[in-house]
Amino acid sequence: MCNWNIYLWKCNCWTLAIKEPCHFRRQKKTANCNQIQQVKKEWVHIQDKPCVNHRANPGLYVNGPTAKWEDIESTAYQSAKCLAERGEFPDFAE
């Protein structure tokens, strides 16, 4: 199973980045992963600034983070699953 970090920005946007790839992915970097994808509340990293898209327009974001884990858990899981199926395993990039 692949483990994913979630970065939650002040504007309530969030980004996924691979925390730990599964055994299949480690052996062959080009492999898609159809195994279980895991996101956990403990792996949410709150960023103290808005995302790149909202920095240009500070009036367009909520000075949060107000999003709760329950609000993003299933969407983050589905996003991780889709990325892994396509063989996309992004690292954290600001």
C-alpha distances in whole Angstrom, upper triangle without the diagonal:
4,7,10,13,16,20,22,26,29,30,27,25,21,19,15,14,11,11,9,7,5,8,9,9,11,13,14,15,16,13,12,8,9,5,5,6,7,10,13,17,17,15,18,20,24,26,30,31,30,28,30,31,33,34,37,38,38,40,37,34,34,34,31,28,29,26,24,21,22,23,20,17,17,18,15,12,14,15,11,11,14,13,10,12,15,14,15,13,16,17,19,22,25
4,7,10,13,16,19,23,26,27,24,22,18,16,12,11,8,8,6,5,5,8,9,8,10,13,14,13,14,12,11,8,10,7,7,5,6,9,12,15,15,13,15,17,21,23,26,27,27,25,26,28,29,31,34,35,34,36,34,31,31,32,29,26,27,24,23,19,21,21,18,15,16,16,13,11,13,13,9,9,12,11,8,11,14,12,12,10,12,13,15,19,21
4,7,10,13,16,20,23,24,21,20,16,14,10,9,6,5,5,6,8,11,13,11,12,16,17,15,17,16,14,12,13,11,9,6,5,6,8,12,11,9,12,14,17,19,23,24,24,22,24,26,27,28,31,32,32,34,31,29,29,28,25,23,24,21,20,16,18,19,16,13,14,15,12,10,13,12,9,11,14,12,11,14,16,14,13,10,12,12,13,17,19
4,7,10,13,16,20,20,18,16,12,10,6,6,5,5,7,8,11,14,15,13,14,18,18,16,18,17,15,13,14,13,11,8,6,5,8,11,11,7,9,11,14,16,20,21,21,19,21,22,23,25,28,29,28,30,28,25,25,25,22,19,21,18,17,14,16,17,13,12,13,13,9,9,12,10,7,10,12,11,10,14,15,14,12,9,10,10,10,14,16
4,7,10,13,16,18,15,14,10,8,6,5,6,5,9,11,14,17,19,16,17,21,21,19,20,20,18,17,18,17,15,11,9,7,8,9,9,5,6,7,11,12,16,17,17,16,18,20,21,22,25,26,25,27,25,22,22,22,19,16,18,16,15,13,16,16,13,12,14,13,10,11,14,12,10,13,15,13,14,17,18,17,14,11,10,9,8,12,13
4,6,10,13,14,12,10,7,6,5,7,9,9,12,15,17,21,22,19,20,24,24,21,22,22,20,19,20,19,16,13,11,8,8,9,9,6,5,6,8,10,14,15,14,13,16,17,18,19,22,23,22,24,22,19,19,18,16,13,15,12,12,10,13,13,10,10,12,11,8,10,13,11,10,14,15,13,15,18,19,18,15,13,11,11,9,12,12
4,6,10,11,10,8,5,5,6,8,11,11,15,17,20,24,25,22,23,26,26,23,24,24,23,22,23,22,20,16,15,11,12,11,11,8,6,5,6,7,10,11,11,10,13,14,15,16,19,20,19,21,19,16,16,16,13,11,13,12,13,12,15,14,11,12,15,13,10,13,16,13,13,17,18,16,18,21,21,20,17,15,12,11,8,10,10
4,7,8,6,6,4,7,9,11,15,15,18,21,23,27,28,25,26,30,30,27,28,28,26,24,25,25,22,19,17,13,13,11,12,10,7,6,5,6,9,9,9,9,12,14,13,14,18,18,16,18,16,13,13,12,10,7,10,8,10,10,13,12,10,12,15,13,11,14,16,14,15,18,19,18,20,23,23,23,20,18,16,15,12,13,11
4,5,5,5,6,8,11,14,17,18,21,23,26,30,31,28,29,32,32,29,30,30,28,27,28,28,26,22,20,17,17,15,16,14,10,9,6,5,7,6,5,6,10,11,10,11,14,14,13,15,13,10,10,10,8,7,10,10,12,13,16,14,13,15,18,16,14,18,19,17,18,21,21,20,23,25,25,25,22,20,17,16,13,12,10
4,5,7,9,12,15,17,21,21,25,27,30,34,35,32,33,36,36,33,33,34,32,31,32,31,29,25,23,20,19,17,18,16,13,11,8,6,6,5,5,7,11,12,9,10,14,13,10,12,11,8,7,6,5,5,8,9,12,14,17,15,14,17,20,18,17,21,22,20,21,25,25,24,26,29,29,29,25,24,21,20,16,16,13
4,6,9,12,15,18,22,23,26,28,31,34,35,32,33,37,36,33,33,33,31,30,31,31,29,25,24,20,20,18,20,18,15,14,11,10,10,8,5,7,10,10,7,9,12,11,9,10,8,5,5,6,6,7,9,9,13,15,17,14,14,17,19,17,16,20,21,19,21,24,24,23,26,28,27,28,25,24,21,20,17,16,14
4,6,10,13,16,20,21,24,26,28,32,33,30,31,35,34,31,32,31,29,28,29,28,26,22,21,17,17,15,17,16,12,12,10,10,11,10,8,9,12,12,10,13,15,14,13,14,11,8,7,8,7,5,7,6,10,11,13,11,10,13,16,13,13,17,18,16,18,21,21,21,23,26,25,26,23,22,20,20,17,17,15
4,7,11,14,17,19,22,23,26,30,30,27,29,32,31,28,28,28,26,25,26,26,24,20,19,16,17,16,18,16,12,12,11,10,12,11,8,7,10,9,9,12,14,14,13,15,12,9,10,11,10,9,10,9,12,13,15,12,10,13,15,12,11,15,16,13,15,19,18,17,20,23,22,23,20,19,16,17,14,14,12
4,7,10,14,15,18,20,22,26,26,24,25,29,28,25,25,25,23,22,23,23,21,17,16,13,14,13,15,12,9,10,9,9,12,12,10,8,11,12,12,14,17,17,16,18,16,13,13,14,12,10,12,10,12,11,14,11,9,11,13,10,9,12,13,11,12,16,16,15,17,20,20,20,17,16,13,14,11,12,11
4,7,10,12,16,17,20,23,23,20,22,25,24,21,22,22,20,19,21,21,19,15,15,12,14,14,15,12,10,10,11,11,14,13,12,9,11,12,14,15,18,19,19,21,18,16,17,17,15,13,15,13,15,14,16,14,11,12,14,11,9,12,13,10,10,14,14,12,14,17,17,17,13,12,10,10,8,9,9
4,7,9,12,13,16,19,20,17,18,22,21,18,19,19,17,16,17,17,15,12,11,9,12,13,14,10,9,10,12,13,16,16,15,13,15,16,17,19,22,23,22,25,22,20,20,21,18,16,18,15,16,14,16,15,11,12,13,11,7,10,11,8,7,11,11,9,11,14,14,14,11,9,7,8,7,10,11
4,6,9,10,14,17,18,14,15,19,18,15,17,17,15,15,17,17,16,12,12,10,13,14,14,10,11,11,13,14,17,18,17,14,16,17,19,20,23,25,24,27,25,22,23,23,21,19,21,18,19,17,19,18,15,15,16,14,11,12,14,11,9,12,13,10,11,15,14,13,10,7,5,5,5,8,11
4,6,7,10,13,14,11,12,15,15,13,14,14,13,12,15,14,13,10,10,10,12,15,14,11,12,13,16,17,20,21,21,18,19,21,23,24,27,28,28,31,28,26,27,26,24,22,24,21,21,18,20,20,17,16,17,16,12,12,14,12,9,12,13,10,10,13,14,12,9,6,6,6,8,11,14
4,7,10,13,15,12,12,16,17,15,17,16,16,14,17,15,14,11,10,10,11,13,12,9,11,12,15,16,20,21,22,20,21,23,25,26,29,30,29,32,30,27,27,27,24,22,24,21,21,18,20,21,17,16,18,17,14,14,16,14,11,14,16,13,13,16,17,15,13,9,10,8,9,13,15
4,7,9,11,9,9,13,14,13,15,14,14,12,15,13,12,10,10,11,13,15,14,11,14,15,19,20,24,25,25,23,25,27,28,29,32,34,33,36,34,31,31,31,28,25,27,24,23,20,23,23,20,18,19,19,16,15,17,16,12,14,16,14,12,16,17,14,13,10,11,10,12,16,19
4,7,8,6,6,10,11,9,12,11,11,9,12,10,11,9,10,12,15,18,17,14,17,18,22,23,27,27,27,25,26,28,30,31,33,35,35,37,35,32,33,33,30,28,29,26,25,22,24,25,21,19,20,19,16,15,16,15,12,12,15,12,10,13,14,11,11,8,11,11,14,17,20
4,6,5,6,9,10,11,13,10,11,8,10,8,9,9,10,13,16,19,19,16,19,21,25,26,30,31,31,28,29,31,33,34,37,38,38,40,38,35,35,36,33,30,31,28,27,24,25,26,23,20,20,21,18,15,17,17,13,13,15,14,10,13,15,12,13,11,14,15,17,21,24
4,6,5,6,9,10,13,11,12,10,12,10,12,12,14,17,19,23,22,20,23,24,28,29,33,34,34,32,33,34,36,37,40,42,42,44,41,39,39,39,36,34,35,32,31,27,29,30,26,24,24,24,21,19,20,20,16,16,18,17,13,15,17,14,16,14,17,17,20,24,27
4,6,5,6,8,10,7,9,7,9,9,12,13,15,18,21,24,24,22,24,26,29,31,34,35,35,32,33,34,36,38,40,42,42,44,41,39,40,40,37,35,36,33,32,28,29,30,27,24,24,24,21,19,20,19,16,15,17,15,11,13,14,11,14,13,16,18,21,24,27
4,5,5,6,7,6,7,7,10,10,12,12,14,17,20,23,23,20,22,24,27,28,31,32,31,29,29,31,33,34,36,38,39,41,38,36,37,37,35,32,34,31,30,27,28,29,25,23,23,22,20,18,18,17,14,14,15,13,9,11,12,9,11,9,13,14,18,20,24
4,6,6,9,9,11,10,14,13,15,14,16,18,21,24,23,20,23,24,27,28,32,32,32,29,30,32,34,35,37,39,40,42,40,38,38,38,36,33,35,32,32,28,30,31,27,25,25,25,22,20,21,20,17,17,18,16,13,15,16,12,13,11,14,14,18,21,24
4,6,9,8,11,11,14,14,17,17,19,22,24,27,26,24,27,28,31,32,35,36,36,33,33,35,38,38,41,43,43,46,43,41,42,42,40,37,39,36,35,32,33,34,30,28,28,28,25,23,24,23,19,19,20,18,15,16,17,13,15,14,17,18,21,24,27
4,5,6,9,10,13,14,17,17,20,22,25,28,28,25,27,28,31,32,35,35,35,32,32,33,36,37,39,41,42,44,42,40,41,41,39,37,38,35,35,32,33,34,30,28,28,27,24,23,23,22,18,18,18,16,13,14,14,11,13,13,16,17,21,23,26
4,6,9,10,14,15,17,16,19,21,24,27,26,23,25,25,28,29,32,32,32,28,28,30,33,33,35,38,38,41,38,37,38,38,36,34,36,33,33,30,32,32,28,26,26,25,22,21,21,19,17,17,17,14,12,13,12,9,10,9,12,13,17,19,23
4,7,10,13,15,17,17,20,22,25,28,28,25,26,27,30,30,33,33,32,29,28,29,33,34,35,37,38,41,38,37,38,39,37,35,37,34,34,31,32,32,28,27,26,25,22,21,21,19,16,16,15,13,11,11,10,7,9,10,13,15,19,20,24
4,6,9,11,14,14,17,20,23,27,27,24,26,27,30,30,34,34,33,30,30,31,33,35,37,38,39,42,39,37,38,39,37,35,36,33,33,30,31,30,27,25,24,23,21,19,19,17,15,14,14,12,9,9,9,6,9,10,14,16,20,22,25
4,7,9,12,12,15,18,21,25,25,22,24,25,28,29,33,32,31,28,28,29,32,33,35,37,37,39,36,35,36,37,35,32,33,30,30,27,28,27,24,22,21,20,18,16,15,14,12,10,10,9,6,5,6,4,8,9,13,16,19,21,24
4,5,8,9,12,15,18,22,23,20,22,24,27,28,32,32,31,28,29,29,32,34,36,37,37,39,36,34,35,36,33,31,32,28,28,25,25,25,22,20,18,18,16,14,13,13,10,8,10,9,5,5,8,7,9,10,13,16,19,21,25
4,7,8,12,15,19,22,23,21,23,25,28,30,33,34,32,30,31,31,33,35,37,38,39,40,37,35,36,37,34,32,32,28,28,24,24,25,22,19,17,17,16,13,12,13,11,8,9,10,7,6,9,9,12,13,16,19,22,24,27
4,6,10,13,16,20,21,19,21,24,27,29,33,33,32,30,31,32,34,36,38,39,39,41,38,35,36,36,34,31,31,28,26,23,23,24,21,18,17,17,16,12,13,14,11,9,11,12,9,9,12,12,14,14,17,19,21,24,27
4,6,10,13,17,18,16,18,21,24,27,30,31,30,28,30,30,32,34,37,37,37,39,36,33,33,34,31,28,28,25,23,19,19,21,18,15,14,15,13,10,11,12,10,8,11,12,9,10,14,14,15,14,17,19,21,24,26
4,7,10,14,15,13,15,18,21,23,27,27,26,24,26,27,28,30,33,34,33,35,32,30,30,30,27,24,25,21,20,17,17,18,15,12,11,12,10,7,9,10,6,6,10,10,8,10,13,12,13,11,14,15,17,20,23
4,7,10,11,10,12,15,18,21,24,26,25,23,26,27,28,30,32,33,32,34,31,28,28,28,25,22,23,19,18,14,15,16,13,10,11,12,9,7,10,11,8,9,12,12,11,14,16,15,15,13,15,16,16,20,22
4,7,9,7,9,12,15,17,21,22,22,20,23,24,25,26,30,30,29,31,28,25,24,25,21,18,19,16,14,10,12,13,10,7,9,10,7,6,10,10,8,10,13,13,13,16,18,17,16,14,15,15,15,18,20
4,5,5,7,11,13,17,20,22,22,21,24,25,25,27,30,30,29,31,28,25,24,24,20,17,18,15,12,9,11,13,11,8,11,12,10,9,13,14,12,14,17,17,16,19,21,21,19,17,17,17,16,20,21
4,5,6,9,11,15,18,20,20,20,23,24,24,26,29,29,27,28,26,23,21,21,17,14,15,12,10,6,9,11,10,8,11,13,11,11,15,15,14,17,19,19,19,22,24,24,22,19,19,19,17,20,20
4,6,8,11,14,17,20,21,21,24,25,25,26,30,30,28,30,28,25,23,22,19,16,17,15,13,10,13,15,13,12,15,16,13,14,18,18,16,19,21,21,20,24,25,24,22,20,19,18,16,20,20
4,6,10,12,16,18,19,18,21,23,23,24,27,28,26,28,27,23,22,21,18,15,17,15,13,11,14,15,12,11,14,15,11,12,16,15,13,16,19,17,18,21,22,21,19,16,15,14,13,16,17
4,6,9,13,15,15,15,18,20,20,21,24,24,23,25,23,19,18,18,14,12,13,11,10,8,12,13,10,10,14,13,11,12,16,15,14,17,19,18,19,22,23,22,20,17,16,15,12,15,15
4,6,10,12,13,13,16,18,18,18,22,23,21,23,22,18,18,16,13,11,14,12,12,11,15,15,13,13,17,16,13,16,19,17,16,19,21,19,20,24,24,23,20,18,16,14,11,13,13
4,7,9,10,11,15,17,16,16,20,20,18,20,19,15,14,13,10,8,11,11,11,11,15,15,13,15,18,17,15,18,20,18,18,22,23,22,23,26,27,26,23,20,18,16,13,14,13
4,6,8,9,12,14,13,13,17,17,15,18,17,14,14,12,10,9,12,13,14,15,18,17,15,17,20,19,17,20,22,20,20,23,24,22,24,27,27,26,23,20,18,16,12,12,10
4,7,10,12,15,13,12,16,16,13,16,16,13,13,10,9,9,13,14,16,17,20,19,18,20,23,22,20,23,25,23,23,27,27,26,28,31,30,30,26,24,21,19,15,15,12
4,7,9,11,9,8,12,12,10,13,13,11,11,9,9,10,13,14,17,18,22,20,19,21,24,22,20,24,25,23,23,27,27,25,28,30,30,29,26,24,20,19,15,14,10
4,7,8,6,6,9,10,8,11,10,8,9,8,9,9,13,13,16,18,21,18,17,20,22,20,19,22,23,21,22,25,25,23,26,29,28,28,24,23,19,18,15,13,10
4,5,5,6,9,10,10,13,11,10,12,12,12,12,14,14,17,18,21,18,16,19,21,18,17,20,21,18,19,23,22,20,23,26,24,24,21,20,16,16,12,10,7
4,6,5,7,10,11,14,12,12,14,15,15,15,18,18,21,22,24,22,20,22,24,21,19,23,23,20,21,24,23,21,24,26,25,24,21,20,16,16,13,10,7
4,6,7,8,10,12,10,10,13,14,16,16,18,18,21,22,24,21,19,22,23,20,19,23,22,19,21,24,22,21,24,26,24,25,21,21,18,18,16,13,10
4,5,5,6,8,7,7,10,11,13,13,16,16,20,21,23,20,19,22,24,21,20,24,24,21,23,26,25,23,27,29,27,28,24,24,21,20,17,15,12
4,5,6,9,9,9,12,12,14,15,17,18,22,23,26,23,22,25,27,24,23,26,27,24,25,28,27,26,29,31,29,30,26,25,22,21,18,15,11
4,6,9,9,10,14,14,17,18,20,21,25,26,29,26,24,28,29,26,25,29,29,26,27,31,29,27,31,33,31,31,28,27,24,23,20,17,14
4,5,6,8,11,12,15,17,19,20,23,26,27,24,23,27,28,25,25,29,29,26,28,31,30,28,32,34,32,33,29,29,26,25,22,20,17
4,5,6,9,9,12,14,16,18,21,24,26,23,22,26,28,25,25,28,29,26,28,31,30,29,32,35,33,34,30,29,26,26,22,20,17
4,6,8,9,13,15,16,18,22,24,26,23,23,27,28,26,26,30,30,27,30,33,32,31,34,36,35,36,32,32,29,29,25,23,20
4,7,10,12,14,15,16,20,22,23,20,20,24,25,22,23,26,26,24,27,30,28,28,31,33,32,33,30,29,26,27,24,22,19
4,6,8,10,11,12,16,19,20,17,17,21,23,20,20,24,24,22,25,28,27,26,29,31,31,32,28,27,25,24,21,20,17
4,5,8,8,10,14,17,18,16,16,20,22,20,20,24,24,23,25,28,28,27,30,32,32,33,30,29,26,26,22,22,19
4,7,8,11,14,17,19,17,18,21,23,22,21,25,26,24,26,29,29,29,31,34,33,34,31,29,26,25,22,21,18
3,5,8,11,14,16,14,14,18,20,19,18,22,24,22,24,27,27,27,29,32,32,32,29,27,25,24,21,20,18
4,6,8,11,13,12,12,15,18,17,16,19,21,20,21,24,25,24,27,29,29,30,27,25,23,22,19,19,17
4,6,10,11,10,11,14,17,16,16,19,21,20,22,25,25,25,28,30,30,31,28,27,25,24,21,22,20
4,7,8,6,7,10,13,12,12,16,17,17,18,21,22,22,24,26,27,28,25,24,22,22,20,21,19
4,5,5,7,9,12,12,12,15,17,17,18,20,22,22,24,26,28,28,26,24,23,23,21,22,21
4,5,5,6,9,10,10,12,14,15,15,18,20,20,21,24,25,26,23,22,21,21,19,21,21
4,6,6,8,10,10,12,14,15,16,18,20,21,22,24,26,26,25,24,23,24,22,24,24
4,6,8,8,9,12,13,14,15,17,19,20,22,23,24,26,24,23,22,23,21,23,22
4,6,5,6,8,10,10,12,14,15,16,18,20,21,22,20,19,19,19,18,20,19
4,6,5,6,9,10,11,12,14,15,17,18,20,21,19,18,18,19,18,21,21
4,5,5,6,9,10,10,12,14,15,16,19,20,19,18,19,21,20,22,23
4,5,5,6,9,10,11,12,14,15,17,18,17,17,17,19,18,20,20
4,6,5,6,9,10,10,12,14,15,16,14,14,14,15,15,17,18
4,5,5,6,9,10,11,12,14,15,14,14,15,16,17,19,21
4,5,5,6,9,10,11,12,14,13,14,15,18,18,20,22
4,5,5,6,9,10,11,12,11,11,12,14,15,17,18
4,6,5,6,9,10,10,9,9,10,12,14,16,18
4,6,5,6,9,10,10,10,13,15,17,19,22
4,5,5,6,9,9,10,12,16,17,19,21
4,6,5,6,5,7,9,12,14,16,18
4,5,5,6,7,10,13,15,18,20
4,5,8,10,13,16,19,21,24
4,6,9,11,15,18,19,22
4,6,10,13,16,18,21
4,6,10,13,14,17
4,7,10,12,15
4,6,8,12
4,6,10
4,7
4
